[in-house]
Amino acid sequence: MDYVRLGRSGLSVSRIALGCMGFGDATRGERPWALPEAESRPVIKQALDSGINFFDTANVYSLGTSEEYLGRALKDFVRREDVVIATKVHGRMRPGPNGAGLSRKAILHEIDASLRRLGTDYVDLYQIHRLDHEIPIEETLEALNDVVRAGKARYIGASSMYAWQFAQALAISDRNGWARFVSMQNHINLIYREEEREMLPLCAREGIGVIPWSPLARGRLTRDWDETSLRSETDPASQSFYLNPREADRQIVERVAAIAARRGVSRAQIALAWLLSKPTITAPIVGATKLPFLADAVAALSIRLDSEDIAALEEPYVPRPIAGHH
C-alpha cells in the first residue's frame, strides 16, 4: 500500500479509501443493497490487512448504522490511532426543521451523534456532505472551526460544489483564522470528468487533497454496457447521475474492457489506474461490498497506464451536465 499526505495537511492516508456507504441496515434509508453487519466486517478486515487506513462514511448512510458497523469493526480489529476515520454531515437524520443541514445547531448535535455511533472521541476528517444553501456559509465554517478546536475533529473537508463556492469558503476561513478545508470529495470518473475544468486546478493551487466518490461510476465502468445490478436499478443517485447514457459513455466502457482484456486484469483496475495516474488525485473512495472488489482496488495501485492507453480512454469523452452538486 502507498500512503500520501492529504493535501497540505500532515495527515497520511492510504491511496485507496474504503467507502462505507454500502454497509448498514438495508431497511433504513434508501440503500436496499447495503450489507448487514456480519457481512461488512470481513470487507473492513481485508481492507486493514491490505494496508488501507482510510475509511469514509456519513451520518446519513443507512441512518447512522454505517457509522455503527464501522466503529465496532475498527474497535475490534485495530488501534484507533492507526486508522483515519472520515464522516460527513448534512443529510436528514430526523424529522423537523433542525433535523438536517449545516446550521450551527445541526453540526454541533450531529458531530456528537456520529462520535457516539462510531465509538470514538474524535474523527480525523469531518466533512460537509454538500452545501446548505439556506444557511450562511460563515455560520457553517465557524461551527466547523469550533468542532476542531473542541478536539472532536482533527481536520475538516468538503464535498461536491462549484469551484467558486469552494474558493469563497477557503477565503472566508483564511480571513477569520478558522480551520480550513483540507480535502474535496467530489465526483470524478472516466465518464464524468467535469471537475477537470475548475475544481481540480483550484485544489492543486490551494493544496487541497482530492478524494473522489463514485470512481467507478456506480459500477458502470466494471461491467458490460447492458448489464445491470440491484444497485443500478434501485439507487436514486445512480439513476440521476447516469440517466440518459450516451454513445460516448458506451465507447469509454468498451475501451476500459478492451484494455483490461489485453492486460489480463479487471476493468475496475483499469478505471482506477486511470484515476490514480492523475497528479491531483489523492485517494479514490472505493465502495467495495465484496472481497474481490476490494482486491481489485488495491491491485490497481500497481498498474501503470502508458500515454496511448490514457489517450484511448479519454478520447471519446464529451461534456455532460453537472451531476452531484445538490
Protein Blocks (a to p, Z undefined) as FASTA:
>chain_A
ZZddehjbfbdcdfbdcdfklgccfkgcjbfkbccfklmmmmmmmmmmnopabdcddfkl
gghmlmmmmmmmmmmmpcfklpccdddehiafbgcjklgcjdfklmmmmmmmmmmmnopa
bdfbdcdfbdcfkbcfklmmmmmmmmmmnopafbdcdddddfklmmmmmmmmmmnopacd
fbdcddddfklcklmmmmmmmmmmnopacddehklgnolmmccfklccfklmmmmklmmm
mgoiafklmmmmmmmmmmmmmnopafklmmmmmmmmpmklmbdcdddfbfklmmmmmmmm
mpccdfklmmmmmmmpccdddehiZZ
